[in-house]
Amino acid sequence: MPKWLALLSCLSGLALAQPVKLVTGPDYPPFTDASSPDGGLAVSLVKQVMNQAKLPYQLDWRPWANGYQSTLKGEYLATFPYISSPERLKLFEFSDPLFTLEIKVFALPGSQLDGTQLSSLQGKRYCHPLGWAYLKEIELMVNKGLFQMIRPYDMSSCIRLISEDKADFILTDQIQGSKAISQVPGLKKTPVACGGIMEKVTLKLMVKKNQPQSKVFLLQFNEALTALRKAPSQNE
């Protein structure tokens, strides 16, 4: 059977199969937010793409590390939203970008930390939630032991630790960081974005590598994402 015909057969099979199992994680507003009616920006977009592709789906919420490992084990066909780090690229294939992020340092006012000046971060207490990816240059510094690492399960914990002067900084998108901080009640002090933009990265959906069904699904997902973005806005 020609390769293109086999792919077409798989596409038809995927469309007629059981709902596509997707998983995402909590505590990443505004992109994923289990308390929000639409689940957050990324959840809302992925739902729209799945509807555009006419693919039935099941979306579950799990802790980030759990959802990541469950996707690797084949319990889910895809998980999102993730940055494509070198480690992940060995294990997963990625969709076209969902969102572009501007990564900055968040710390207490007056800290004089600046992600564009990495020397200002050296020796500081870096709070990095489990399951989150490192920026390339930051990972090199982590491997050299240039930070005091703190690894809680979620971003809210990092925000509280900074507020209580038990951690010095976090790295996240400017919009995401501000939104997450606004949703943590009772902070003694409020972290703020500091310094310049360290790097621009993209959030994507990812599927386990070397799986025929995953390749077929990514093709459908990307085509539907492109079509959705080309469609005229309902407000126009």
NORURGI-V158913 format. One record per pair of residues at least 12 apart in sequence whose ideal C-beta (glycine too) atoms are under 10 Angstrom apart, sorted by the first residue. I is the first residue (numbers start at 1). J is the second residue. Records with the same first field share a line. If there is no record, write none. Layout:
I = J ; J
This chain:
6 = 212
7 = 212 ; 215 ; 216 ; 219
8 = 216
9 = 216
10 = 212 ; 213 ; 215 ; 216 ; 217 ; 219
11 = 216 ; 217 ; 219 ; 220
12 = 216
13 = 212 ; 213 ; 216
14 = 53 ; 55 ; 77 ; 212 ; 213 ; 216 ; 217 ; 219 ; 220
15 = 53 ; 54 ; 55 ; 56 ; 216 ; 220
16 = 56
17 = 55 ; 56 ; 77 ; 213
18 = 56 ; 57 ; 58
19 = 50 ; 55 ; 56 ; 57 ; 58 ; 59 ; 77
20 = 50 ; 53 ; 55 ; 56 ; 57 ; 58 ; 59 ; 76 ; 77 ; 78 ; 213 ; 217 ; 220 ; 221
21 = 57 ; 58 ; 59 ; 60 ; 70 ; 71 ; 74 ; 75 ; 76 ; 77 ; 78 ; 79
22 = 43 ; 46 ; 47 ; 50 ; 55 ; 57 ; 58 ; 59 ; 60 ; 67 ; 71 ; 76 ; 77 ; 78 ; 79 ; 80 ; 205 ; 207 ; 217
23 = 58 ; 59 ; 60 ; 61 ; 62 ; 64 ; 66 ; 67 ; 68 ; 70 ; 71 ; 75 ; 76 ; 77 ; 78 ; 79 ; 80
24 = 39 ; 40 ; 42 ; 43 ; 46 ; 59 ; 60 ; 61 ; 62 ; 64 ; 67 ; 76 ; 78 ; 79 ; 80 ; 81 ; 82 ; 205
25 = 61 ; 62 ; 63 ; 64 ; 65 ; 66 ; 67 ; 68 ; 79 ; 80 ; 81 ; 82 ; 129 ; 131 ; 132 ; 154
26 = 39 ; 40 ; 61 ; 62 ; 63 ; 64 ; 67 ; 154 ; 155 ; 156
27 = 63 ; 64 ; 129 ; 153 ; 154 ; 155 ; 156 ; 157 ; 180 ; 183 ; 184
28 = 40 ; 41 ; 42 ; 43 ; 64 ; 81 ; 129 ; 132 ; 154 ; 155 ; 172 ; 173 ; 176 ; 179 ; 180 ; 203
29 = 41 ; 155 ; 156 ; 175 ; 176 ; 177 ; 178 ; 179 ; 180 ; 181 ; 182 ; 183
30 = 42 ; 44 ; 99 ; 173 ; 175 ; 176 ; 178 ; 179 ; 180 ; 182 ; 183
31 = 43 ; 44 ; 45 ; 80 ; 81 ; 98 ; 99 ; 101 ; 173 ; 175 ; 176 ; 179 ; 203
32 = 44 ; 46 ; 61 ; 64 ; 80 ; 81 ; 176 ; 203
33 = 179 ; 180 ; 183
34 = 61
35 = 183
39 = 59 ; 61
40 = 81 ; 176 ; 179
41 = 81 ; 98 ; 99 ; 175 ; 176 ; 179 ; 203
42 = 80 ; 81 ; 82 ; 98 ; 99 ; 203 ; 204 ; 205
43 = 59 ; 61 ; 80 ; 81
45 = 80 ; 81 ; 98 ; 99 ; 203 ; 205 ; 225 ; 228 ; 229
46 = 59 ; 78 ; 80 ; 81 ; 95 ; 98 ; 205 ; 221 ; 225
47 = 59
48 = 224 ; 225 ; 228 ; 231
49 = 95 ; 96 ; 98 ; 205 ; 220 ; 221 ; 222 ; 223 ; 224 ; 225 ; 226 ; 227 ; 228 ; 229
50 = 78 ; 220 ; 221 ; 224
51 = 224 ; 228
52 = 220 ; 221 ; 223 ; 224 ; 225 ; 226 ; 227 ; 228 ; 229 ; 231
53 = 217 ; 219 ; 220 ; 221 ; 222 ; 223 ; 224 ; 225 ; 227 ; 228
54 = 220 ; 224
55 = 217 ; 220 ; 221 ; 224
57 = 77 ; 78
58 = 76 ; 77
59 = 76 ; 80
60 = 75 ; 76 ; 79
62 = 75 ; 76 ; 79
63 = 130 ; 131 ; 153 ; 154
64 = 79 ; 82 ; 129 ; 130 ; 131 ; 132 ; 153 ; 154 ; 155
65 = 129 ; 130 ; 131 ; 132 ; 153
66 = 131
67 = 79 ; 80 ; 82 ; 131
68 = 82 ; 88 ; 91 ; 92 ; 130 ; 131 ; 206
69 = 131
71 = 91 ; 92 ; 206 ; 207 ; 208 ; 214
72 = 91 ; 92 ; 208 ; 209
73 = 208
74 = 208 ; 211 ; 213 ; 214
76 = 207 ; 208
77 = 205 ; 207 ; 208 ; 211 ; 213 ; 214 ; 216 ; 217 ; 218
78 = 92 ; 93 ; 95 ; 205 ; 206 ; 207 ; 208 ; 214 ; 217 ; 218 ; 221
79 = 92 ; 205 ; 206 ; 207 ; 208
80 = 94 ; 95 ; 98 ; 203 ; 204 ; 205 ; 206 ; 207 ; 221
81 = 95 ; 97 ; 98 ; 99 ; 101 ; 202 ; 203 ; 204 ; 205 ; 206
82 = 94 ; 95 ; 98 ; 131 ; 132 ; 133 ; 202 ; 203 ; 204 ; 205 ; 206
83 = 101 ; 103 ; 132 ; 133 ; 134 ; 135 ; 173 ; 199 ; 201 ; 202 ; 203 ; 204 ; 206
84 = 97 ; 133 ; 201 ; 202 ; 203 ; 204 ; 206
85 = 132 ; 133 ; 134 ; 135 ; 136 ; 139 ; 201
86 = 133 ; 134 ; 136 ; 139
87 = 133 ; 134 ; 139
88 = 133 ; 204 ; 206 ; 209
89 = 206 ; 209
90 = 209
91 = 206 ; 208 ; 209 ; 210
92 = 204 ; 205 ; 206 ; 207 ; 208 ; 209 ; 214
93 = 204 ; 205 ; 206 ; 207 ; 208 ; 209 ; 210 ; 211 ; 214 ; 215 ; 217 ; 218
94 = 202 ; 203 ; 204 ; 205 ; 206 ; 207 ; 209 ; 218 ; 222
95 = 202 ; 203 ; 204 ; 205 ; 206 ; 207 ; 217 ; 218 ; 219 ; 221 ; 222 ; 225
96 = 202 ; 204 ; 205 ; 218 ; 221 ; 222 ; 223 ; 225 ; 226 ; 229
97 = 201 ; 202 ; 203 ; 204 ; 205 ; 225
98 = 202 ; 203 ; 204 ; 205 ; 225
99 = 173 ; 175 ; 176 ; 201 ; 202 ; 203 ; 204
100 = 173 ; 200 ; 201 ; 202 ; 203
101 = 172 ; 173 ; 174 ; 175 ; 176 ; 197 ; 199 ; 200 ; 201 ; 202 ; 203
102 = 172 ; 173 ; 174 ; 175 ; 176 ; 193 ; 196 ; 197 ; 198 ; 199 ; 200 ; 201
103 = 115 ; 135 ; 138 ; 171 ; 172 ; 173 ; 174 ; 176 ; 177 ; 197 ; 198 ; 199 ; 200 ; 201
104 = 116 ; 169 ; 170 ; 171 ; 172 ; 173 ; 174 ; 177 ; 178 ; 192 ; 193 ; 194 ; 195 ; 196 ; 197 ; 198 ; 199
105 = 117 ; 120 ; 121 ; 124 ; 126 ; 168 ; 169 ; 170 ; 171 ; 172 ; 177 ; 191 ; 192 ; 193 ; 194 ; 195 ; 196 ; 197 ; 198
106 = 127 ; 155 ; 158 ; 159 ; 162 ; 169 ; 170 ; 171 ; 172 ; 173 ; 174 ; 176 ; 177 ; 178 ; 180 ; 181 ; 190 ; 191 ; 192 ; 193 ; 194 ; 195
107 = 120 ; 121 ; 124 ; 162 ; 167 ; 168 ; 169 ; 170 ; 191 ; 192 ; 193 ; 194 ; 195
108 = 162 ; 163 ; 165 ; 167 ; 168 ; 169 ; 188 ; 189 ; 190 ; 191 ; 192 ; 194
109 = 189 ; 190 ; 191 ; 192 ; 194
110 = 192 ; 194
111 = 124 ; 162 ; 168 ; 169 ; 191 ; 192 ; 194 ; 195
112 = 194 ; 195
113 = 168 ; 169 ; 194 ; 195
114 = 194 ; 195 ; 196 ; 198
115 = 135 ; 137 ; 138 ; 169 ; 171 ; 193 ; 194 ; 195 ; 196 ; 197 ; 198 ; 199
116 = 195 ; 196 ; 197 ; 198 ; 199
117 = 195 ; 196 ; 198
118 = 137 ; 138 ; 140 ; 141 ; 146 ; 198
119 = 146
120 = 169 ; 194 ; 195
121 = 138 ; 141 ; 146 ; 147 ; 168 ; 169 ; 171 ; 195 ; 198
122 = 141 ; 144 ; 146 ; 147
123 = 146 ; 147 ; 148 ; 168
124 = 146 ; 147 ; 148 ; 167 ; 168 ; 169
125 = 147 ; 148 ; 149 ; 150 ; 161 ; 162 ; 165 ; 166 ; 167 ; 168 ; 169
126 = 138 ; 141 ; 142 ; 146 ; 147 ; 148 ; 149 ; 150 ; 151 ; 158 ; 167 ; 168 ; 169 ; 170 ; 171
127 = 147 ; 148 ; 149 ; 150 ; 151 ; 152 ; 155 ; 157 ; 158 ; 159 ; 160 ; 161 ; 162 ; 166 ; 167 ; 168 ; 169 ; 170 ; 171
128 = 142 ; 147 ; 149 ; 150 ; 151 ; 152 ; 155 ; 158 ; 167 ; 169 ; 170 ; 171 ; 172
129 = 150 ; 151 ; 152 ; 153 ; 154 ; 155 ; 156 ; 157 ; 158 ; 170 ; 172
130 = 151 ; 152 ; 153 ; 154 ; 157
131 = 151 ; 153 ; 154
132 = 151 ; 154 ; 155 ; 158 ; 170 ; 171 ; 172
133 = 201
134 = 171
135 = 171 ; 198 ; 199 ; 201
136 = 199
137 = 198 ; 199
138 = 171 ; 198 ; 199
147 = 168 ; 169
148 = 167 ; 168
149 = 167
150 = 162 ; 166 ; 167 ; 168 ; 170
152 = 167
154 = 180
155 = 170 ; 172 ; 176 ; 177 ; 180 ; 181 ; 183 ; 184
156 = 180 ; 181 ; 183 ; 184 ; 185
157 = 184
158 = 170 ; 171 ; 172 ; 177 ; 180 ; 184 ; 191
159 = 172 ; 177 ; 180 ; 181 ; 182 ; 183 ; 184 ; 187 ; 190 ; 191
160 = 184 ; 185 ; 186 ; 187 ; 188 ; 191
161 = 191
162 = 181 ; 187 ; 188 ; 189 ; 190 ; 191
163 = 181 ; 184 ; 186 ; 187 ; 188 ; 189 ; 190 ; 191
164 = 187 ; 188 ; 189
165 = 188 ; 189
167 = 191
168 = 191
169 = 191 ; 194 ; 195
170 = 191
171 = 198 ; 199
172 = 193
173 = 193 ; 197 ; 200 ; 201 ; 203
174 = 193 ; 197
175 = 193
176 = 203
177 = 191 ; 192 ; 193
178 = 191 ; 192 ; 193
181 = 193
205 = 217 ; 218 ; 221 ; 222 ; 225
206 = 218
207 = 221
